[in-house]
Amino acid sequence: MKARIKWTEAMSFVGESGSGHAVLIDGSPEHGGRNLGMRPMELVLAGAAACTAFDVVLILKEARQPVVDCVVEAEGDRADEPPRVFTRIRFAFTVAGRGLDARQVERAVALSRDKYCSATAMLAKTATIETTVTIVDGDRVPTADAGAPPSSPG
């Protein structure tokens, strides 16, 4: 696996993956950025949430569960002093499908957390990982009333 980070201006960078994809990474205005992209630590948290969501959907599909939607809301607390590692991470899974077996969904989340998710395994070296699960008997996870997730310094 490879990645390349290219500084573009101010505190903006373009991250390129070995698979040929790119993402804009930027700092907050108080650190010289222009707020054009995710902060590096936001990207770490989002990557961990995506990694565990990937596992959960794959495990549920392999178990022949009728999963049609999966949302993971992630929230992380960081140490006050450098290095400001994550000290606590909460993943709130909402999984939708008609007739999902709650035991299978809980099992998929537990397997991801405890065995398969590389990102959360690394983060668990400094952070307590907590999970909650909500199952929606329907065709999609409802969108949050509050809109976008709250911003955090990073």
N, CA, C and O atoms as a GROMACS GRO file, in nm:
protein
  616
    1MET      N    1   0.085  -0.117   0.000
    1MET     CA    2   0.000   0.000   0.000
    1MET      C    3   0.090   0.123   0.000
    1MET      O    4   0.192   0.127   0.068
    2LYS      N    5   0.050   0.221  -0.076
    2LYS     CA    6   0.127   0.344  -0.086
    2LYS      C    7   0.035   0.465  -0.079
    2LYS      O    8  -0.084   0.457  -0.109
    3ALA      N    9   0.094   0.577  -0.039
    3ALA     CA   10   0.024   0.706  -0.041
    3ALA      C   11   0.127   0.814  -0.067
    3ALA      O   12   0.246   0.797  -0.037
    4ARG      N   13   0.082   0.923  -0.124
    4ARG     CA   14   0.168   1.038  -0.151
    4ARG      C   15   0.093   1.162  -0.109
    4ARG      O   16  -0.023   1.181  -0.146
    5ILE      N   17   0.158   1.247  -0.032
    5ILE     CA   18   0.098   1.372   0.011
    5ILE      C   19   0.176   1.486  -0.053
    5ILE      O   20   0.298   1.493  -0.038
    6LYS      N   21   0.106   1.576  -0.123
    6LYS     CA   22   0.170   1.688  -0.191
    6LYS      C   23   0.116   1.818  -0.134
    6LYS      O   24  -0.004   1.844  -0.136
    7TRP      N   25   0.207   1.899  -0.082
    7TRP     CA   26   0.172   2.032  -0.030
    7TRP      C   27   0.136   2.120  -0.148
    7TRP      O   28   0.214   2.130  -0.243
    8THR      N   29   0.020   2.186  -0.143
    8THR     CA   30  -0.023   2.269  -0.255
    8THR      C   31  -0.005   2.418  -0.224
    8THR      O   32   0.047   2.492  -0.308
    9GLU      N   33  -0.048   2.463  -0.106
    9GLU     CA   34  -0.033   2.602  -0.064
    9GLU      C   35  -0.078   2.614   0.080
    9GLU      O   36  -0.148   2.527   0.132
   10ALA      N   37  -0.037   2.723   0.144
   10ALA     CA   38  -0.074   2.748   0.284
   10ALA      C   39  -0.061   2.619   0.364
   10ALA      O   40   0.050   2.567   0.378
   11MET      N   41  -0.171   2.567   0.416
   11MET     CA   42  -0.170   2.439   0.488
   11MET      C   43  -0.261   2.337   0.419
   11MET      O   44  -0.324   2.254   0.484
   12SER      N   45  -0.265   2.345   0.286
   12SER     CA   46  -0.345   2.252   0.205
   12SER      C   47  -0.254   2.149   0.139
   12SER      O   48  -0.144   2.180   0.093
   13PHE      N   49  -0.303   2.025   0.137
   13PHE     CA   50  -0.229   1.915   0.079
   13PHE      C   51  -0.325   1.830  -0.003
   13PHE      O   52  -0.445   1.827   0.024
   14VAL      N   53  -0.272   1.763  -0.104
   14VAL     CA   54  -0.350   1.664  -0.177
   14VAL      C   55  -0.290   1.528  -0.142
   14VAL      O   56  -0.171   1.505  -0.160
   15GLY      N   57  -0.375   1.440  -0.092
   15GLY     CA   58  -0.334   1.304  -0.063
   15GLY      C   59  -0.374   1.215  -0.178
   15GLY      O   60  -0.490   1.213  -0.219
   16GLU      N   61  -0.276   1.140  -0.230
   16GLU     CA   62  -0.303   1.048  -0.340
   16GLU      C   63  -0.276   0.906  -0.294
   16GLU      O   64  -0.173   0.877  -0.233
   17SER      N   65  -0.368   0.818  -0.322
   17SER     CA   66  -0.353   0.678  -0.282
   17SER      C   67  -0.286   0.599  -0.394
   17SER      O   68  -0.284   0.640  -0.509
   18GLY      N   69  -0.231   0.486  -0.356
   18GLY     CA   70  -0.171   0.396  -0.454
   18GLY      C   71  -0.271   0.343  -0.554
   18GLY      O   72  -0.234   0.300  -0.663
   19SER      N   73  -0.400   0.346  -0.518
   19SER     CA   74  -0.504   0.299  -0.609
   19SER      C   75  -0.553   0.408  -0.704
   19SER      O   76  -0.645   0.387  -0.782
   20GLY      N   77  -0.489   0.528  -0.695
   20GLY     CA   78  -0.520   0.632  -0.791
   20GLY      C   79  -0.628   0.731  -0.751
   20GLY      O   80  -0.681   0.800  -0.838
   21HIS      N   81  -0.661   0.740  -0.625
   21HIS     CA   82  -0.763   0.834  -0.580
   21HIS      C   83  -0.699   0.947  -0.502
   21HIS      O   84  -0.588   0.934  -0.451
   22ALA      N   85  -0.770   1.059  -0.495
   22ALA     CA   86  -0.714   1.176  -0.427
   22ALA      C   87  -0.816   1.237  -0.332
   22ALA      O   88  -0.937   1.224  -0.350
   23VAL      N   89  -0.763   1.304  -0.229
   23VAL     CA   90  -0.846   1.372  -0.132
   23VAL      C   91  -0.774   1.500  -0.092
   23VAL      O   92  -0.651   1.502  -0.079
   24LEU      N   93  -0.851   1.606  -0.072
   24LEU     CA   94  -0.794   1.733  -0.026
   24LEU      C   95  -0.790   1.733   0.126
   24LEU      O   96  -0.889   1.701   0.192
   25ILE      N   97  -0.676   1.770   0.181
   25ILE     CA   98  -0.656   1.777   0.325
   25ILE      C   99  -0.613   1.920   0.355
   25ILE      O  100  -0.526   1.974   0.287
   26ASP      N  101  -0.673   1.981   0.457
   26ASP     CA  102  -0.641   2.121   0.487
   26ASP      C  103  -0.646   2.144   0.637
   26ASP      O  104  -0.706   2.067   0.712
   27GLY      N  105  -0.581   2.250   0.678
   27GLY     CA  106  -0.581   2.290   0.818
   27GLY      C  107  -0.689   2.392   0.846
   27GLY      O  108  -0.751   2.448   0.755
   28SER      N  109  -0.710   2.415   0.973
   28SER     CA  110  -0.806   2.517   1.014
   28SER      C  111  -0.745   2.656   0.992
   28SER      O  112  -0.623   2.669   0.988
   29PRO      N  113  -0.828   2.758   0.977
   29PRO     CA  114  -0.776   2.893   0.957
   29PRO      C  115  -0.681   2.938   1.068
   29PRO      O  116  -0.584   3.010   1.041
   30GLU      N  117  -0.707   2.898   1.193
   30GLU     CA  118  -0.619   2.940   1.302
   30GLU      C  119  -0.480   2.877   1.293
   30GLU      O  120  -0.387   2.920   1.362
   31HIS      N  121  -0.466   2.774   1.207
   31HIS     CA  122  -0.336   2.712   1.185
   31HIS      C  123  -0.284   2.739   1.045
   31HIS      O  124  -0.194   2.669   0.997
   32GLY      N  125  -0.339   2.839   0.977
   32GLY     CA  126  -0.291   2.878   0.845
   32GLY      C  127  -0.361   2.811   0.729
   32GLY      O  128  -0.324   2.833   0.614
   33GLY      N  129  -0.461   2.730   0.757
   33GLY     CA  130  -0.536   2.664   0.650
   33GLY      C  131  -0.651   2.751   0.601
   33GLY      O  132  -0.675   2.860   0.652
   34ARG      N  133  -0.720   2.701   0.501
   34ARG     CA  134  -0.835   2.774   0.446
   34ARG      C  135  -0.965   2.694   0.460
   34ARG      O  136  -1.066   2.730   0.400
   35ASN      N  137  -0.962   2.587   0.539
   35ASN     CA  138  -1.082   2.507   0.564
   35ASN      C  139  -1.140   2.449   0.434
   35ASN      O  140  -1.261   2.448   0.414
   36LEU      N  141  -1.051   2.401   0.347
   36LEU     CA  142  -1.095   2.347   0.217
   36LEU      C  143  -1.114   2.196   0.217
   36LEU      O  144  -1.170   2.140   0.123
   37GLY      N  145  -1.068   2.129   0.321
   37GLY     CA  146  -1.078   1.984   0.325
   37GLY      C  147  -1.072   1.934   0.468
   37GLY      O  148  -1.060   2.011   0.563
   38MET      N  149  -1.080   1.802   0.481
   38MET     CA  150  -1.073   1.741   0.614
   38MET      C  151  -0.937   1.769   0.677
   38MET      O  152  -0.836   1.782   0.608
   39ARG      N  153  -0.938   1.777   0.808
   39ARG     CA  154  -0.814   1.783   0.884
   39ARG      C  155  -0.753   1.642   0.885
   39ARG      O  156  -0.826   1.544   0.870
   40PRO      N  157  -0.623   1.630   0.903
   40PRO     CA  158  -0.562   1.497   0.903
   40PRO      C  159  -0.624   1.401   1.006
   40PRO      O  160  -0.649   1.285   0.973
   41MET      N  161  -0.650   1.448   1.127
   41MET     CA  162  -0.706   1.357   1.228
   41MET      C  163  -0.853   1.326   1.202
   41MET      O  164  -0.902   1.220   1.241
   42GLU      N  165  -0.925   1.417   1.137
   42GLU     CA  166  -1.061   1.385   1.094
   42GLU      C  167  -1.057   1.272   0.991
   42GLU      O  168  -1.142   1.184   0.991
   43LEU      N  169  -0.957   1.277   0.905
   43LEU     CA  170  -0.941   1.174   0.804
   43LEU      C  171  -0.910   1.038   0.868
   43LEU      O  172  -0.958   0.935   0.821
   44VAL      N  173  -0.829   1.039   0.975
   44VAL     CA  174  -0.801   0.915   1.047
   44VAL      C  175  -0.930   0.858   1.106
   44VAL      O  176  -0.956   0.739   1.093
   45LEU      N  177  -1.010   0.944   1.171
   45LEU     CA  178  -1.136   0.899   1.231
   45LEU      C  179  -1.233   0.849   1.125
   45LEU      O  180  -1.296   0.744   1.141
   46ALA      N  181  -1.245   0.924   1.016
   46ALA     CA  182  -1.335   0.882   0.906
   46ALA      C  183  -1.286   0.752   0.844
   46ALA      O  184  -1.367   0.666   0.809
   47GLY      N  185  -1.156   0.736   0.830
   47GLY     CA  186  -1.101   0.612   0.775
   47GLY      C  187  -1.133   0.493   0.863
   47GLY      O  188  -1.167   0.386   0.813
   48ALA      N  189  -1.122   0.512   0.994
   48ALA     CA  190  -1.156   0.402   1.086
   48ALA      C  191  -1.304   0.368   1.077
   48ALA      O  192  -1.341   0.251   1.077
   49ALA      N  193  -1.389   0.471   1.070
   49ALA     CA  194  -1.533   0.446   1.058
   49ALA      C  195  -1.565   0.373   0.928
   49ALA      O  196  -1.649   0.283   0.925
   50ALA      N  197  -1.498   0.412   0.820
   50ALA     CA  198  -1.520   0.345   0.691
   50ALA      C  199  -1.470   0.201   0.695
   50ALA      O  200  -1.534   0.112   0.640
   51CYS      N  201  -1.357   0.179   0.760
   51CYS     CA  202  -1.300   0.044   0.770
   51CYS      C  203  -1.396  -0.050   0.843
   51CYS      O  204  -1.421  -0.161   0.798
   52THR      N  205  -1.449  -0.005   0.956
   52THR     CA  206  -1.539  -0.090   1.032
   52THR      C  207  -1.674  -0.106   0.961
   52THR      O  208  -1.733  -0.214   0.966
   53ALA      N  209  -1.722  -0.002   0.895
   53ALA     CA  210  -1.847  -0.013   0.818
   53ALA      C  211  -1.831  -0.115   0.705
   53ALA      O  212  -1.921  -0.195   0.679
   54PHE      N  213  -1.716  -0.111   0.638
   54PHE     CA  214  -1.687  -0.206   0.530
   54PHE      C  215  -1.697  -0.348   0.583
   54PHE      O  216  -1.761  -0.433   0.522
   55ASP      N  217  -1.633  -0.373   0.697
   55ASP     CA  218  -1.638  -0.506   0.758
   55ASP      C  219  -1.781  -0.548   0.789
   55ASP      O  220  -1.822  -0.659   0.755
   56VAL      N  221  -1.856  -0.460   0.853
   56VAL     CA  222  -1.992  -0.494   0.896
   56VAL      C  223  -2.080  -0.529   0.777
   56VAL      O  224  -2.151  -0.629   0.780
   57VAL      N  225  -2.075  -0.448   0.672
   57VAL     CA  226  -2.156  -0.477   0.554
   57VAL      C  227  -2.113  -0.609   0.491
   57VAL      O  228  -2.198  -0.690   0.454
   58LEU      N  229  -1.983  -0.631   0.479
   58LEU     CA  230  -1.934  -0.755   0.419
   58LEU      C  231  -1.976  -0.877   0.502
   58LEU      O  232  -2.020  -0.977   0.446
   59ILE      N  233  -1.961  -0.870   0.633
   59ILE     CA  234  -1.999  -0.981   0.721
   59ILE      C  235  -2.149  -1.009   0.710
   59ILE      O  236  -2.190  -1.125   0.703
   60LEU      N  237  -2.231  -0.904   0.708
   60LEU     CA  238  -2.376  -0.922   0.698
   60LEU      C  239  -2.415  -0.982   0.562
   60LEU      O  240  -2.503  -1.068   0.555
   61LYS      N  241  -2.349  -0.937   0.456
   61LYS     CA  242  -2.378  -0.995   0.324
   61LYS      C  243  -2.339  -1.142   0.320
   61LYS      O  244  -2.413  -1.225   0.267
   62GLU      N  245  -2.223  -1.175   0.376
   62GLU     CA  246  -2.179  -1.315   0.379
   62GLU      C  247  -2.273  -1.401   0.463
   62GLU      O  248  -2.288  -1.521   0.437
   63ALA      N  249  -2.338  -1.341   0.563
   63ALA     CA  250  -2.434  -1.412   0.647
   63ALA      C  251  -2.574  -1.412   0.582
   63ALA      O  252  -2.672  -1.456   0.643
   64ARG      N  253  -2.581  -1.362   0.460
   64ARG     CA  254  -2.707  -1.354   0.384
   64ARG      C  255  -2.815  -1.272   0.455
   64ARG      O  256  -2.934  -1.303   0.448
   65GLN      N  257  -2.770  -1.168   0.521
   65GLN     CA  258  -2.864  -1.076   0.586
   65GLN      C  259  -2.908  -0.972   0.483
   65GLN      O  260  -2.827  -0.932   0.399
   66PRO      N  261  -3.033  -0.926   0.488
   66PRO     CA  262  -3.084  -0.832   0.389
   66PRO      C  263  -3.044  -0.686   0.418
   66PRO      O  264  -3.130  -0.598   0.424
   67VAL      N  265  -2.915  -0.662   0.436
   67VAL     CA  266  -2.866  -0.528   0.466
   67VAL      C  267  -2.874  -0.441   0.341
   67VAL      O  268  -2.833  -0.482   0.233
   68VAL      N  269  -2.928  -0.319   0.356
   68VAL     CA  270  -2.940  -0.227   0.243
   68VAL      C  271  -2.877  -0.091   0.271
   68VAL      O  272  -2.858  -0.013   0.179
   69ASP      N  273  -2.846  -0.062   0.396
   69ASP     CA  274  -2.787   0.068   0.430
   69ASP      C  275  -2.710   0.054   0.561
   69ASP      O  276  -2.748  -0.024   0.649
   70CYS      N  277  -2.604   0.129   0.573
   70CYS     CA  278  -2.524   0.128   0.695
   70CYS      C  279  -2.461   0.265   0.711
   70CYS      O  280  -2.396   0.316   0.620
   71VAL      N  281  -2.480   0.324   0.827
   71VAL     CA  282  -2.419   0.453   0.860
   71VAL      C  283  -2.344   0.436   0.991
   71VAL      O  284  -2.396   0.377   1.086
   72VAL      N  285  -2.223   0.488   0.996
   72VAL     CA  286  -2.145   0.487   1.120
   72VAL      C  287  -2.113   0.631   1.155
   72VAL      O  288  -2.041   0.700   1.083
   73GLU      N  289  -2.167   0.676   1.267
   73GLU     CA  290  -2.134   0.808   1.321
   73GLU      C  291  -2.017   0.787   1.415
   73GLU      O  292  -2.025   0.705   1.507
   74ALA      N  293  -1.909   0.860   1.395
   74ALA     CA  294  -1.790   0.843   1.477
   74ALA      C  295  -1.761   0.971   1.553
   74ALA      O  296  -1.775   1.081   1.500
   75GLU      N  297  -1.722   0.955   1.678
   75GLU     CA  298  -1.685   1.069   1.760
   75GLU      C  299  -1.562   1.030   1.840
   75GLU      O  300  -1.559   0.924   1.904
   76GLY      N  301  -1.460   1.114   1.836
   76GLY     CA  302  -1.337   1.082   1.904
   76GLY      C  303  -1.293   1.192   1.999
   76GLY      O  304  -1.305   1.310   1.969
   77ASP      N  305  -1.241   1.151   2.113
   77ASP     CA  306  -1.180   1.243   2.209
   77ASP      C  307  -1.030   1.228   2.195
   77ASP      O  308  -0.979   1.117   2.175
   78ARG      N  309  -0.960   1.340   2.206
   78ARG     CA  310  -0.815   1.338   2.190
   78ARG      C  311  -0.745   1.387   2.316
   78ARG      O  312  -0.802   1.461   2.396
   79ALA      N  313  -0.621   1.343   2.332
   79ALA     CA  314  -0.540   1.386   2.444
   79ALA      C  315  -0.520   1.538   2.439
   79ALA      O  316  -0.516   1.597   2.331
   80ASP      N  317  -0.507   1.599   2.554
   80ASP     CA  318  -0.489   1.744   2.562
   80ASP      C  319  -0.350   1.788   2.517
   80ASP      O  320  -0.333   1.898   2.464
   81GLU      N  321  -0.252   1.703   2.538
   81GLU     CA  322  -0.113   1.738   2.508
   81GLU      C  323  -0.061   1.658   2.389
   81GLU      O  324  -0.106   1.546   2.365
   82PRO      N  325   0.033   1.714   2.314
   82PRO     CA  326   0.093   1.642   2.202
   82PRO      C  327   0.167   1.517   2.250
   82PRO      O  328   0.226   1.519   2.358
   83PRO      N  329   0.167   1.411   2.174
   83PRO     CA  330   0.088   1.396   2.051
   83PRO      C  331  -0.058   1.378   2.087
   83PRO      O  332  -0.091   1.297   2.175
   84ARG      N  333  -0.146   1.450   2.021
   84ARG     CA  334  -0.288   1.451   2.056
   84ARG      C  335  -0.359   1.328   1.998
   84ARG      O  336  -0.444   1.340   1.911
   85VAL      N  337  -0.321   1.211   2.048
   85VAL     CA  338  -0.378   1.085   2.002
   85VAL      C  339  -0.524   1.074   2.046
   85VAL      O  340  -0.568   1.143   2.138
   86PHE      N  341  -0.596   0.987   1.979
   86PHE     CA  342  -0.732   0.957   2.023
   86PHE      C  343  -0.724   0.878   2.153
   86PHE      O  344  -0.645   0.785   2.166
   87THR      N  345  -0.808   0.916   2.250
   87THR     CA  346  -0.813   0.846   2.378
   87THR      C  347  -0.944   0.770   2.396
   87THR      O  348  -0.951   0.675   2.474
   88ARG      N  349  -1.047   0.812   2.324
   88ARG     CA  350  -1.177   0.746   2.330
   88ARG      C  351  -1.247   0.768   2.196
   88ARG      O  352  -1.253   0.881   2.147
   89ILE      N  353  -1.299   0.660   2.139
   89ILE     CA  354  -1.371   0.669   2.011
   89ILE      C  355  -1.502   0.595   2.027
   89ILE      O  356  -1.508   0.483   2.077
   90ARG      N  357  -1.609   0.661   1.983
   90ARG     CA  358  -1.742   0.602   1.987
   90ARG      C  359  -1.793   0.587   1.843
   90ARG      O  360  -1.798   0.684   1.767
   91PHE      N  361  -1.829   0.465   1.809
   91PHE     CA  362  -1.889   0.437   1.679
   91PHE      C  363  -2.035   0.401   1.702
   91PHE      O  364  -2.065   0.305   1.773
   92ALA      N  365  -2.126   0.477   1.643
   92ALA     CA  366  -2.269   0.449   1.650
   92ALA      C  367  -2.312   0.395   1.514
   92ALA      O  368  -2.322   0.470   1.417
   93PHE      N  369  -2.338   0.265   1.509
   93PHE     CA  370  -2.379   0.199   1.385
   93PHE      C  371  -2.531   0.205   1.373
   93PHE      O  372  -2.602   0.176   1.469
   94THR      N  373  -2.579   0.243   1.256
   94THR     CA  374  -2.720   0.230   1.224
   94THR      C  375  -2.726   0.149   1.095
   94THR      O  376  -2.673   0.189   0.992
   95VAL      N  377  -2.791   0.033   1.104
   95VAL     CA  378  -2.796  -0.061   0.992
   95VAL      C  379  -2.942  -0.081   0.954
   95VAL      O  380  -3.027  -0.104   1.040
   96ALA      N  381  -2.970  -0.072   0.824
   96ALA     CA  382  -3.108  -0.086   0.777
   96ALA      C  383  -3.121  -0.207   0.685
   96ALA      O  384  -3.028  -0.246   0.614
   97GLY      N  385  -3.239  -0.263   0.691
   97GLY     CA  386  -3.275  -0.376   0.606
   97GLY      C  387  -3.406  -0.433   0.656
   97GLY      O  388  -3.439  -0.419   0.774
   98ARG      N  389  -3.480  -0.497   0.569
   98ARG     CA  390  -3.608  -0.556   0.608
   98ARG      C  391  -3.585  -0.698   0.658
   98ARG      O  392  -3.548  -0.787   0.581
   99GLY      N  393  -3.608  -0.718   0.790
   99GLY     CA  394  -3.594  -0.851   0.848
   99GLY      C  395  -3.452  -0.885   0.892
   99GLY      O  396  -3.416  -1.003   0.898
  100LEU      N  397  -3.372  -0.786   0.924
  100LEU     CA  398  -3.237  -0.814   0.975
  100LEU      C  399  -3.246  -0.886   1.109
  100LEU      O  400  -3.332  -0.856   1.191
  101ASP      N  401  -3.157  -0.981   1.130
  101ASP     CA  402  -3.146  -1.052   1.257
  101ASP      C  403  -3.056  -0.970   1.348
  101ASP      O  404  -2.938  -0.952   1.318
  102ALA      N  405  -3.110  -0.919   1.457
  102ALA     CA  406  -3.034  -0.832   1.548
  102ALA      C  407  -2.908  -0.901   1.598
  102ALA      O  408  -2.804  -0.835   1.615
  103ARG      N  409  -2.915  -1.030   1.622
  103ARG     CA  410  -2.795  -1.103   1.670
  103ARG      C  411  -2.686  -1.102   1.564
  103ARG      O  412  -2.568  -1.091   1.597
  104GLN      N  413  -2.724  -1.113   1.439
  104GLN     CA  414  -2.626  -1.112   1.330
  104GLN      C  415  -2.561  -0.974   1.316
  104GLN      O  416  -2.441  -0.963   1.290
  105VAL      N  417  -2.641  -0.869   1.334
  105VAL     CA  418  -2.587  -0.733   1.324
  105VAL      C  419  -2.490  -0.708   1.439
  105VAL      O  420  -2.380  -0.658   1.418
  106GLU      N  421  -2.529  -0.744   1.561
  106GLU     CA  422  -2.441  -0.728   1.678
  106GLU      C  423  -2.313  -0.810   1.659
  106GLU      O  424  -2.204  -0.764   1.693
  107ARG      N  425  -2.327  -0.930   1.606
  107ARG     CA  426  -2.211  -1.016   1.582
  107ARG      C  427  -2.117  -0.952   1.479
  107ARG      O  428  -1.995  -0.954   1.498
  108ALA      N  429  -2.172  -0.896   1.373
  108ALA     CA  430  -2.090  -0.832   1.269
  108ALA      C  431  -2.011  -0.714   1.327
  108ALA      O  432  -1.893  -0.697   1.296
  109VAL      N  433  -2.076  -0.634   1.410
  109VAL     CA  434  -2.009  -0.520   1.473
  109VAL      C  435  -1.898  -0.570   1.566
  109VAL      O  436  -1.788  -0.516   1.566
  110ALA      N  437  -1.928  -0.671   1.645
  110ALA     CA  438  -1.829  -0.726   1.738
  110ALA      C  439  -1.711  -0.787   1.663
  110ALA      O  440  -1.596  -0.767   1.703
  111LEU      N  441  -1.736  -0.860   1.556
  111LEU     CA  442  -1.627  -0.920   1.478
  111LEU      C  443  -1.538  -0.812   1.416
  111LEU      O  444  -1.416  -0.826   1.414
  112SER      N  445  -1.600  -0.707   1.366
  112SER     CA  446  -1.520  -0.599   1.310
  112SER      C  447  -1.434  -0.536   1.418
  112SER      O  448  -1.313  -0.520   1.399
  113ARG      N  449  -1.494  -0.502   1.530
  113ARG     CA  450  -1.423  -0.436   1.640
  113ARG      C  451  -1.312  -0.523   1.697
  113ARG      O  452  -1.201  -0.476   1.722
  114ASP      N  453  -1.342  -0.650   1.718
  114ASP     CA  454  -1.251  -0.738   1.792
  114ASP      C  455  -1.154  -0.819   1.707
  114ASP      O  456  -1.055  -0.871   1.758
  115LYS      N  457  -1.183  -0.831   1.575
  115LYS     CA  458  -1.101  -0.922   1.495
  115LYS      C  459  -1.054  -0.865   1.361
  115LYS      O  460  -0.937  -0.881   1.326
  116TYR      N  461  -1.142  -0.800   1.287
  116TYR     CA  462  -1.110  -0.770   1.148
  116TYR      C  463  -1.064  -0.628   1.115
  116TYR      O  464  -0.983  -0.610   1.024
  117CYS      N  465  -1.112  -0.529   1.184
  117CYS     CA  466  -1.085  -0.390   1.142
  117CYS      C  467  -0.944  -0.347   1.181
  117CYS      O  468  -0.913  -0.327   1.298
  118SER      N  469  -0.859  -0.333   1.081
  118SER     CA  470  -0.720  -0.294   1.103
  118SER      C  471  -0.710  -0.154   1.163
  118SER      O  472  -0.627  -0.130   1.251
  119ALA      N  473  -0.793  -0.063   1.116
  119ALA     CA  474  -0.785   0.076   1.164
  119ALA      C  475  -0.821   0.085   1.312
  119ALA      O  476  -0.751   0.151   1.388
  120THR      N  477  -0.930   0.021   1.353
  120THR     CA  478  -0.968   0.030   1.494
  120THR      C  479  -0.870  -0.048   1.581
  120THR      O  480  -0.850  -0.012   1.697
  121ALA      N  481  -0.810  -0.154   1.529
  121ALA     CA  482  -0.708  -0.227   1.606
  121ALA      C  483  -0.589  -0.137   1.636
  121ALA      O  484  -0.536  -0.140   1.747
  122MET      N  485  -0.548  -0.057   1.539
  122MET     CA  486  -0.438   0.037   1.564
  122MET      C  487  -0.479   0.145   1.663
  122MET      O  488  -0.404   0.176   1.756
  123LEU      N  489  -0.596   0.202   1.642
  123LEU     CA  490  -0.641   0.310   1.730
  123LEU      C  491  -0.668   0.262   1.872
  123LEU      O  492  -0.657   0.339   1.967
  124ALA      N  493  -0.702   0.134   1.887
  124ALA     CA  494  -0.727   0.078   2.020
  124ALA      C  495  -0.600   0.074   2.106
  124ALA      O  496  -0.608   0.048   2.226
  125LYS      N  497  -0.484   0.098   2.046
  125LYS     CA  498  -0.359   0.103   2.124
  125LYS      C  499  -0.356   0.226   2.214
  125LYS      O  500  -0.286   0.226   2.316
  126THR      N  501  -0.431   0.331   2.177
  126THR     CA  502  -0.434   0.453   2.259
  126THR      C  503  -0.575   0.492   2.302
  126THR      O  504  -0.591   0.572   2.394
  127ALA      N  505  -0.676   0.436   2.237
  127ALA     CA  506  -0.814   0.479   2.262
  127ALA      C  507  -0.902   0.363   2.305
  127ALA      O  508  -0.885   0.249   2.260
  128THR      N  509  -0.997   0.393   2.392
  128THR     CA  510  -1.104   0.300   2.423
  128THR      C  511  -1.203   0.308   2.308
  128THR      O  512  -1.246   0.417   2.270
  129ILE      N  513  -1.239   0.194   2.251
  129ILE     CA  514  -1.333   0.189   2.139
  129ILE      C  515  -1.468   0.143   2.192
  129ILE      O  516  -1.479   0.036   2.251
  130GLU      N  517  -1.571   0.225   2.172
  130GLU     CA  518  -1.707   0.192   2.215
  130GLU      C  519  -1.798   0.184   2.093
  130GLU      O  520  -1.782   0.261   1.998
  131THR      N  521  -1.892   0.092   2.097
  131THR     CA  522  -1.987   0.080   1.986
  131THR      C  523  -2.129   0.072   2.037
  131THR      O  524  -2.157   0.016   2.143
  132THR      N  525  -2.220   0.130   1.959
  132THR     CA  526  -2.363   0.111   1.980
  132THR      C  527  -2.422   0.071   1.846
  132THR      O  528  -2.368   0.103   1.740
  133VAL      N  529  -2.534   0.000   1.852
  133VAL     CA  530  -2.598  -0.048   1.730
  133VAL      C  531  -2.747  -0.015   1.734
  133VAL      O  532  -2.815  -0.041   1.832
  134THR      N  533  -2.795   0.042   1.623
  134THR     CA  534  -2.937   0.066   1.603
  134THR      C  535  -2.975  -0.003   1.472
  134THR      O  536  -2.906   0.010   1.371
  135ILE      N  537  -3.085  -0.076   1.475
  135ILE     CA  538  -3.132  -0.146   1.354
  135ILE      C  539  -3.262  -0.080   1.308
  135ILE      O  540  -3.354  -0.058   1.387
  136VAL      N  541  -3.266  -0.050   1.180
  136VAL     CA  542  -3.384   0.010   1.118
  136VAL      C  543  -3.447  -0.095   1.028
  136VAL      O  544  -3.383  -0.146   0.937
  137ASP      N  545  -3.574  -0.128   1.054
  137ASP     CA  546  -3.645  -0.222   0.968
  137ASP      C  547  -3.703  -0.141   0.853
  137ASP      O  548  -3.817  -0.093   0.860
  138GLY      N  549  -3.624  -0.127   0.749
  138GLY     CA  550  -3.666  -0.046   0.635
  138GLY      C  551  -3.560  -0.045   0.528
  138GLY      O  552  -3.465  -0.124   0.531
  139ASP      N  553  -3.578   0.046   0.432
  139ASP     CA  554  -3.493   0.049   0.314
  139ASP      C  555  -3.375   0.144   0.323
  139ASP      O  556  -3.289   0.143   0.234
  140ARG      N  557  -3.368   0.227   0.428
  140ARG     CA  558  -3.252   0.315   0.442
  140ARG      C  559  -3.245   0.370   0.583
  140ARG      O  560  -3.343   0.369   0.657
  141VAL      N  561  -3.127   0.417   0.618
  141VAL     CA  562  -3.107   0.485   0.746
  141VAL      C  563  -3.157   0.627   0.729
  141VAL      O  564  -3.113   0.696   0.637
  142PRO      N  565  -3.247   0.673   0.816
  142PRO     CA  566  -3.294   0.811   0.804
  142PRO      C  567  -3.180   0.910   0.820
  142PRO      O  568  -3.086   0.885   0.895
  143THR      N  569  -3.189   1.022   0.748
  143THR     CA  570  -3.085   1.124   0.761
  143THR      C  571  -3.103   1.197   0.893
  143THR      O  572  -3.214   1.212   0.943
  144ALA      N  573  -2.993   1.242   0.949
  144ALA     CA  574  -2.995   1.310   1.079
  144ALA      C  575  -3.063   1.446   1.066
  144ALA      O  576  -3.048   1.515   0.965
  145ASP      N  577  -3.139   1.482   1.168
  145ASP     CA  578  -3.206   1.612   1.170
  145ASP      C  579  -3.107   1.726   1.179
  145ASP      O  580  -3.130   1.834   1.124
  146ALA      N  581  -2.997   1.703   1.248
  146ALA     CA  582  -2.902   1.810   1.274
  146ALA      C  583  -2.815   1.844   1.154
  146ALA      O  584  -2.744   1.945   1.157
  147GLY      N  585  -2.818   1.766   1.049
  147GLY     CA  586  -2.736   1.795   0.934
  147GLY      C  587  -2.597   1.736   0.947
  147GLY      O  588  -2.580   1.622   0.990
  148ALA      N  589  -2.498   1.814   0.909
  148ALA     CA  590  -2.359   1.767   0.908
  148ALA      C  591  -2.307   1.746   1.050
  148ALA      O  592  -2.354   1.809   1.144
  149PRO      N  593  -2.210   1.656   1.064
  149PRO     CA  594  -2.151   1.634   1.196
  149PRO      C  595  -2.084   1.760   1.247
  149PRO      O  596  -2.040   1.842   1.167
  150PRO      N  597  -2.076   1.777   1.378
  150PRO     CA  598  -2.014   1.897   1.431
  150PRO      C  599  -1.866   1.901   1.398
  150PRO      O  600  -1.800   1.798   1.387
  151SER      N  601  -1.814   2.022   1.383
  151SER     CA  602  -1.672   2.036   1.355
  151SER      C  603  -1.594   2.025   1.484
  151SER      O  604  -1.644   2.052   1.593
  152SER      N  605  -1.469   1.985   1.469
  152SER     CA  606  -1.383   1.973   1.585
  152SER      C  607  -1.245   2.024   1.549
  152SER      O  608  -1.205   2.018   1.432
  153PRO      N  609  -1.171   2.073   1.647
  153PRO     CA  610  -1.035   2.119   1.616
  153PRO      C  611  -0.950   2.001   1.577
  153PRO      O  612  -0.970   1.890   1.626
  154GLY      N  613  -0.857   2.023   1.490
  154GLY     CA  614  -0.781   1.908   1.454
  154GLY      C  615  -0.660   1.932   1.380
  154GLY      O  616  -0.589   1.838   1.345
   0.00000   0.00000   0.00000
